[in-house]
């Protein structure tokens, strides 16, 4: 699970199998306590959704916190990490 803001949204495309696919940029910011000290953390992450979920993500407001469920995988060329979105709220 990840709470993040959609900061970038590419144009809708289709996979060779004909499924809708959407690439996104997500930004997460939070504060955690580590060894008794408060620590701010922030990251930007590439994300991808495939299938019916793309419709809701196209309508989602940019810059607003959303909850995402999914898994991490490697980018097609093997460089970097992509968060594969399986559920969105």
N, CA, C and O atoms as a GROMACS GRO file, in nm:
protein
  356
    1UNK      N    1   0.084  -0.118   0.000
    1UNK     CA    2   0.000   0.000   0.000
    1UNK      C    3   0.089   0.124   0.000
    1UNK      O    4   0.198   0.126   0.057
    2UNK      N    5   0.039   0.226  -0.066
    2UNK     CA    6   0.113   0.351  -0.075
    2UNK      C    7   0.014   0.466  -0.081
    2UNK      O    8  -0.080   0.464  -0.160
    3UNK      N    9   0.036   0.567   0.001
    3UNK     CA   10  -0.040   0.690  -0.009
    3UNK      C   11   0.048   0.788  -0.085
    3UNK      O   12   0.162   0.815  -0.046
    4UNK      N   13  -0.006   0.843  -0.194
    4UNK     CA   14   0.075   0.930  -0.279
    4UNK      C   15  -0.015   1.022  -0.360
    4UNK      O   16  -0.136   1.004  -0.366
    5UNK      N   17   0.048   1.121  -0.422
    5UNK     CA   18  -0.020   1.213  -0.512
    5UNK      C   19   0.020   1.178  -0.655
    5UNK      O   20   0.134   1.143  -0.682
    6UNK      N   21  -0.076   1.188  -0.745
    6UNK     CA   22  -0.044   1.174  -0.886
    6UNK      C   23   0.013   1.309  -0.931
    6UNK      O   24  -0.056   1.411  -0.924
    7UNK      N   25   0.136   1.310  -0.976
    7UNK     CA   26   0.200   1.435  -1.018
    7UNK      C   27   0.222   1.441  -1.169
    7UNK      O   28   0.251   1.547  -1.224
    8UNK      N   29   0.207   1.328  -1.234
    8UNK     CA   30   0.227   1.322  -1.379
    8UNK      C   31   0.141   1.210  -1.435
    8UNK      O   32   0.128   1.103  -1.375
    9UNK      N   33   0.084   1.236  -1.551
    9UNK     CA   34  -0.001   1.134  -1.614
    9UNK      C   35   0.024   1.136  -1.764
    9UNK      O   36   0.003   1.238  -1.829
   10UNK      N   37   0.068   1.024  -1.819
   10UNK     CA   38   0.092   1.013  -1.964
   10UNK      C   39  -0.040   0.989  -2.036
   10UNK      O   40  -0.144   0.967  -1.973
   11UNK      N   41  -0.035   0.994  -2.166
   11UNK     CA   42  -0.154   0.966  -2.247
   11UNK      C   43  -0.188   0.817  -2.236
   11UNK      O   44  -0.099   0.732  -2.224
   12UNK      N   45  -0.316   0.787  -2.242
   12UNK     CA   46  -0.361   0.649  -2.240
   12UNK      C   47  -0.308   0.577  -2.364
   12UNK      O   48  -0.311   0.632  -2.474
   13UNK      N   49  -0.259   0.457  -2.345
   13UNK     CA   50  -0.210   0.377  -2.456
   13UNK      C   51  -0.269   0.237  -2.443
   13UNK      O   52  -0.342   0.209  -2.347
   14UNK      N   53  -0.240   0.151  -2.537
   14UNK     CA   54  -0.294   0.015  -2.534
   14UNK      C   55  -0.180  -0.085  -2.551
   14UNK      O   56  -0.087  -0.063  -2.629
   15UNK      N   57  -0.189  -0.194  -2.476
   15UNK     CA   58  -0.089  -0.300  -2.485
   15UNK      C   59  -0.110  -0.377  -2.615
   15UNK      O   60  -0.215  -0.362  -2.679
   16UNK      N   61  -0.013  -0.459  -2.655
   16UNK     CA   62  -0.034  -0.542  -2.775
   16UNK      C   63  -0.158  -0.632  -2.764
   16UNK      O   64  -0.215  -0.671  -2.866
   17UNK      N   65  -0.198  -0.665  -2.642
   17UNK     CA   66  -0.318  -0.747  -2.621
   17UNK      C   67  -0.447  -0.665  -2.626
   17UNK      O   68  -0.556  -0.719  -2.612
   18UNK      N   69  -0.433  -0.533  -2.645
   18UNK     CA   70  -0.550  -0.446  -2.654
   18UNK      C   71  -0.601  -0.391  -2.523
   18UNK      O   72  -0.709  -0.331  -2.519
   19UNK      N   73  -0.527  -0.410  -2.414
   19UNK     CA   74  -0.569  -0.358  -2.283
   19UNK      C   75  -0.524  -0.214  -2.267
   19UNK      O   76  -0.413  -0.179  -2.308
   20UNK      N   77  -0.609  -0.128  -2.206
   20UNK     CA   78  -0.565   0.009  -2.180
   20UNK      C   79  -0.453   0.010  -2.075
   20UNK      O   80  -0.456  -0.067  -1.978
   21UNK      N   81  -0.355   0.097  -2.096
   21UNK     CA   82  -0.243   0.108  -2.003
   21UNK      C   83  -0.214   0.256  -1.980
   21UNK      O   84  -0.222   0.338  -2.072
   22UNK      N   85  -0.179   0.289  -1.856
   22UNK     CA   86  -0.154   0.428  -1.819
   22UNK      C   87  -0.029   0.436  -1.733
   22UNK      O   88  -0.018   0.366  -1.632
   23UNK      N   89   0.065   0.520  -1.773
   23UNK     CA   90   0.186   0.544  -1.694
   23UNK      C   91   0.168   0.673  -1.615
   23UNK      O   92   0.117   0.773  -1.666
   24UNK      N   93   0.210   0.668  -1.489
   24UNK     CA   94   0.192   0.780  -1.396
   24UNK      C   95   0.321   0.810  -1.323
   24UNK      O   96   0.410   0.726  -1.315
   25UNK      N   97   0.329   0.931  -1.270
   25UNK     CA   98   0.432   0.968  -1.175
   25UNK      C   99   0.364   0.992  -1.041
   25UNK      O  100   0.270   1.070  -1.033
   26UNK      N  101   0.412   0.925  -0.936
   26UNK     CA  102   0.355   0.939  -0.802
   26UNK      C  103   0.458   1.005  -0.711
   26UNK      O  104   0.578   0.985  -0.726
   27UNK      N  105   0.408   1.084  -0.616
   27UNK     CA  106   0.495   1.146  -0.515
   27UNK      C  107   0.439   1.115  -0.378
   27UNK      O  108   0.321   1.138  -0.350
   28UNK      N  109   0.525   1.062  -0.292
   28UNK     CA  110   0.488   1.028  -0.154
   28UNK      C  111   0.570   1.115  -0.059
   28UNK      O  112   0.690   1.133  -0.078
   29UNK      N  113   0.504   1.169   0.042
   29UNK     CA  114   0.571   1.244   0.149
   29UNK      C  115   0.511   1.202   0.281
   29UNK      O  116   0.390   1.188   0.293
   30UNK      N  117   0.596   1.181   0.382
   30UNK     CA  118   0.546   1.146   0.514
   30UNK      C  119   0.654   1.173   0.619
   30UNK      O  120   0.768   1.206   0.586
   31UNK      N  121   0.614   1.159   0.744
   31UNK     CA  122   0.707   1.168   0.856
   31UNK      C  123   0.699   1.038   0.934
   31UNK      O  124   0.590   0.986   0.959
   32UNK      N  125   0.814   0.986   0.971
   32UNK     CA  126   0.820   0.865   1.051
   32UNK      C  127   0.913   0.890   1.169
   32UNK      O  128   0.993   0.984   1.167
   33UNK      N  129   0.902   0.807   1.271
   33UNK     CA  130   0.992   0.816   1.385
   33UNK      C  131   1.090   0.699   1.374
   33UNK      O  132   1.050   0.583   1.369
   34UNK      N  133   1.217   0.733   1.369
   34UNK     CA  134   1.322   0.633   1.360
   34UNK      C  135   1.422   0.658   1.472
   34UNK      O  136   1.482   0.764   1.479
   35UNK      N  137   1.438   0.561   1.559
   35UNK     CA  138   1.529   0.571   1.673
   35UNK      C  139   1.499   0.695   1.757
   35UNK      O  140   1.590   0.763   1.804
   36UNK      N  141   1.370   0.723   1.776
   36UNK     CA  142   1.328   0.835   1.859
   36UNK      C  143   1.332   0.970   1.791
   36UNK      O  144   1.296   1.070   1.853
   37UNK      N  145   1.372   0.977   1.668
   37UNK     CA  146   1.383   1.103   1.595
   37UNK      C  147   1.282   1.105   1.480
   37UNK      O  148   1.263   1.006   1.410
   38UNK      N  149   1.217   1.220   1.463
   38UNK     CA  150   1.124   1.235   1.352
   38UNK      C  151   1.204   1.259   1.225
   38UNK      O  152   1.296   1.339   1.221
   39UNK      N  153   1.164   1.186   1.122
   39UNK     CA  154   1.235   1.196   0.994
   39UNK      C  155   1.133   1.217   0.883
   39UNK      O  156   1.034   1.145   0.873
   40UNK      N  157   1.159   1.317   0.799
   40UNK     CA  158   1.074   1.340   0.683
   40UNK      C  159   1.126   1.254   0.569
   40UNK      O  160   1.247   1.241   0.549
   41UNK      N  161   1.034   1.196   0.496
   41UNK     CA  162   1.073   1.115   0.382
   41UNK      C  163   0.989   1.155   0.261
   41UNK      O  164   0.871   1.186   0.275
   42UNK      N  165   1.049   1.154   0.146
   42UNK     CA  166   0.979   1.189   0.022
   42UNK      C  167   1.041   1.111  -0.092
   42UNK      O  168   1.162   1.088  -0.094
   43UNK      N  169   0.958   1.070  -0.187
   43UNK     CA  170   1.009   1.002  -0.304
   43UNK      C  171   0.914   1.019  -0.420
   43UNK      O  172   0.794   1.040  -0.402
   44UNK      N  173   0.968   1.010  -0.540
   44UNK     CA  174   0.888   1.007  -0.661
   44UNK      C  175   0.910   0.872  -0.725
   44UNK      O  176   1.021   0.819  -0.725
   45UNK      N  177   0.803   0.816  -0.778
   45UNK     CA  178   0.805   0.679  -0.826
   45UNK      C  179   0.726   0.668  -0.955
   45UNK      O  180   0.617   0.724  -0.967
   46UNK      N  181   0.780   0.595  -1.050
   46UNK     CA  182   0.704   0.567  -1.172
   46UNK      C  183   0.602   0.458  -1.140
   46UNK      O  184   0.631   0.366  -1.064
   47UNK      N  185   0.484   0.471  -1.200
   47UNK     CA  186   0.378   0.374  -1.174
   47UNK      C  187   0.307   0.341  -1.305
   47UNK      O  188   0.313   0.417  -1.402
   48UNK      N  189   0.239   0.226  -1.305
   48UNK     CA  190   0.166   0.183  -1.424
   48UNK      C  191   0.040   0.110  -1.382
   48UNK      O  192   0.039   0.033  -1.287
   49UNK      N  193  -0.068   0.138  -1.455
   49UNK     CA  194  -0.195   0.067  -1.435
   49UNK      C  195  -0.238   0.010  -1.569
   49UNK      O  196  -0.219   0.072  -1.674
   50UNK      N  197  -0.296  -0.108  -1.564
   50UNK     CA  198  -0.344  -0.174  -1.686
   50UNK      C  199  -0.487  -0.222  -1.661
   50UNK      O  200  -0.518  -0.274  -1.554
   51UNK      N  201  -0.572  -0.204  -1.761
   51UNK     CA  202  -0.709  -0.254  -1.751
   51UNK      C  203  -0.808  -0.146  -1.711
   51UNK      O  204  -0.786  -0.027  -1.734
   52UNK      N  205  -0.918  -0.190  -1.652
   52UNK     CA  206  -1.030  -0.101  -1.617
   52UNK      C  207  -0.990   0.012  -1.522
   52UNK      O  208  -1.050   0.119  -1.523
   53UNK      N  209  -0.890  -0.012  -1.441
   53UNK     CA  210  -0.844   0.088  -1.343
   53UNK      C  211  -0.799   0.218  -1.409
   53UNK      O  212  -0.802   0.323  -1.345
   54UNK      N  213  -0.759   0.212  -1.534
   54UNK     CA  214  -0.709   0.331  -1.602
   54UNK      C  215  -0.815   0.440  -1.614
   54UNK      O  216  -0.782   0.559  -1.612
   55UNK      N  217  -0.942   0.403  -1.627
   55UNK     CA  218  -1.049   0.501  -1.639
   55UNK      C  219  -1.056   0.590  -1.516
   55UNK      O  220  -1.063   0.713  -1.528
   56UNK      N  221  -1.056   0.531  -1.397
   56UNK     CA  222  -1.062   0.608  -1.272
   56UNK      C  223  -0.936   0.692  -1.254
   56UNK      O  224  -0.944   0.805  -1.205
   57UNK      N  225  -0.822   0.639  -1.292
   57UNK     CA  226  -0.697   0.715  -1.277
   57UNK      C  227  -0.690   0.833  -1.372
   57UNK      O  228  -0.627   0.934  -1.340
   58UNK      N  229  -0.752   0.822  -1.488
   58UNK     CA  230  -0.757   0.936  -1.580
   58UNK      C  231  -0.841   1.050  -1.524
   58UNK      O  232  -0.816   1.167  -1.554
   59UNK      N  233  -0.942   1.016  -1.443
   59UNK     CA  234  -1.031   1.116  -1.385
   59UNK      C  235  -0.984   1.169  -1.250
   59UNK      O  236  -1.036   1.269  -1.202
   60UNK      N  237  -0.885   1.103  -1.189
   60UNK     CA  238  -0.836   1.142  -1.056
   60UNK      C  239  -0.767   1.278  -1.063
   60UNK      O  240  -0.697   1.309  -1.159
   61UNK      N  241  -0.788   1.356  -0.960
   61UNK     CA  242  -0.730   1.490  -0.953
   61UNK      C  243  -0.580   1.482  -0.924
   61UNK      O  244  -0.537   1.411  -0.833
   62UNK      N  245  -0.503   1.555  -1.001
   62UNK     CA  246  -0.359   1.563  -0.978
   62UNK      C  247  -0.330   1.639  -0.849
   62UNK      O  248  -0.401   1.734  -0.816
   63UNK      N  249  -0.227   1.597  -0.776
   63UNK     CA  250  -0.185   1.669  -0.657
   63UNK      C  251  -0.265   1.638  -0.532
   63UNK      O  252  -0.240   1.700  -0.428
   64UNK      N  253  -0.360   1.546  -0.538
   64UNK     CA  254  -0.441   1.508  -0.423
   64UNK      C  255  -0.397   1.371  -0.374
   64UNK      O  256  -0.364   1.284  -0.454
   65UNK      N  257  -0.395   1.352  -0.241
   65UNK     CA  258  -0.355   1.222  -0.187
   65UNK      C  259  -0.455   1.113  -0.224
   65UNK      O  260  -0.577   1.133  -0.217
   66UNK      N  261  -0.402   0.999  -0.265
   66UNK     CA  262  -0.482   0.881  -0.298
   66UNK      C  263  -0.412   0.760  -0.236
   66UNK      O  264  -0.292   0.764  -0.207
   67UNK      N  265  -0.487   0.653  -0.216
   67UNK     CA  266  -0.431   0.527  -0.167
   67UNK      C  267  -0.418   0.431  -0.284
   67UNK      O  268  -0.512   0.413  -0.362
   68UNK      N  269  -0.303   0.369  -0.295
   68UNK     CA  270  -0.275   0.276  -0.403
   68UNK      C  271  -0.233   0.142  -0.344
   68UNK      O  272  -0.165   0.137  -0.242
   69UNK      N  273  -0.274   0.035  -0.409
   69UNK     CA  274  -0.227  -0.098  -0.374
   69UNK      C  275  -0.163  -0.158  -0.499
   69UNK      O  276  -0.212  -0.138  -0.610
   70UNK      N  277  -0.054  -0.231  -0.480
   70UNK     CA  278   0.012  -0.291  -0.594
   70UNK      C  279   0.141  -0.359  -0.555
   70UNK      O  280   0.160  -0.400  -0.440
   71UNK      N  281   0.229  -0.371  -0.652
   71UNK     CA  282   0.356  -0.438  -0.628
   71UNK      C  283   0.466  -0.366  -0.707
   71UNK      O  284   0.438  -0.294  -0.803
   72UNK      N  285   0.589  -0.388  -0.665
   72UNK     CA  286   0.705  -0.329  -0.731
   72UNK      C  287   0.762  -0.427  -0.832
   72UNK      O  288   0.770  -0.548  -0.806
   73UNK      N  289   0.802  -0.375  -0.945
   73UNK     CA  290   0.867  -0.457  -1.048
   73UNK      C  291   0.970  -0.372  -1.118
   73UNK      O  292   0.981  -0.252  -1.095
   74UNK      N  293   1.047  -0.436  -1.204
   74UNK     CA  294   1.148  -0.360  -1.276
   74UNK      C  295   1.087  -0.302  -1.403
   74UNK      O  296   0.988  -0.353  -1.457
   75UNK      N  297   1.148  -0.195  -1.450
   75UNK     CA  298   1.107  -0.132  -1.573
   75UNK      C  299   1.140  -0.227  -1.689
   75UNK      O  300   1.225  -0.315  -1.675
   76UNK      N  301   1.073  -0.211  -1.801
   76UNK     CA  302   1.092  -0.302  -1.915
   76UNK      C  303   1.238  -0.319  -1.955
   76UNK      O  304   1.280  -0.429  -1.991
   77UNK      N  305   1.315  -0.212  -1.949
   77UNK     CA  306   1.456  -0.222  -1.989
   77UNK      C  307   1.546  -0.267  -1.874
   77UNK      O  308   1.668  -0.271  -1.888
   78UNK      N  309   1.485  -0.301  -1.760
   78UNK     CA  310   1.562  -0.349  -1.646
   78UNK      C  311   1.622  -0.240  -1.560
   78UNK      O  312   1.688  -0.270  -1.460
   79UNK      N  313   1.600  -0.114  -1.596
   79UNK     CA  314   1.656  -0.003  -1.519
   79UNK      C  315   1.545   0.065  -1.443
   79UNK      O  316   1.448   0.113  -1.502
   80UNK      N  317   1.558   0.070  -1.314
   80UNK     CA  318   1.462   0.140  -1.232
   80UNK      C  319   1.347   0.051  -1.187
   80UNK      O  320   1.337  -0.066  -1.224
   81UNK      N  321   1.262   0.110  -1.105
   81UNK     CA  322   1.150   0.039  -1.043
   81UNK      C  323   1.020   0.102  -1.090
   81UNK      O  324   1.011   0.223  -1.107
   82UNK      N  325   0.919   0.017  -1.110
   82UNK     CA  326   0.784   0.064  -1.146
   82UNK      C  327   0.688   0.004  -1.045
   82UNK      O  328   0.693  -0.115  -1.015
   83UNK      N  329   0.600   0.089  -0.992
   83UNK     CA  330   0.493   0.045  -0.902
   83UNK      C  331   0.373   0.008  -0.989
   83UNK      O  332   0.314   0.095  -1.054
   84UNK      N  333   0.336  -0.119  -0.991
   84UNK     CA  334   0.224  -0.168  -1.069
   84UNK      C  335   0.097  -0.156  -0.984
   84UNK      O  336   0.080  -0.229  -0.887
   85UNK      N  337   0.010  -0.066  -1.022
   85UNK     CA  338  -0.112  -0.038  -0.944
   85UNK      C  339  -0.217  -0.144  -0.971
   85UNK      O  340  -0.251  -0.171  -1.086
   86UNK      N  341  -0.269  -0.204  -0.863
   86UNK     CA  342  -0.374  -0.305  -0.876
   86UNK      C  343  -0.507  -0.258  -0.818
   86UNK      O  344  -0.613  -0.310  -0.853
   87UNK      N  345  -0.503  -0.158  -0.728
   87UNK     CA  346  -0.625  -0.101  -0.671
   87UNK      C  347  -0.597   0.045  -0.637
   87UNK      O  348  -0.483   0.083  -0.612
   88UNK      N  349  -0.703   0.125  -0.638
   88UNK     CA  350  -0.690   0.270  -0.622
   88UNK      C  351  -0.813   0.322  -0.549
   88UNK      O  352  -0.926   0.281  -0.578
   89UNK      N  353  -0.790   0.413  -0.455
   89UNK     CA  354  -0.901   0.472  -0.380
   89UNK      C  355  -0.887   0.622  -0.378
   89UNK      O  356  -0.971   0.691  -0.320
   0.00000   0.00000   0.00000
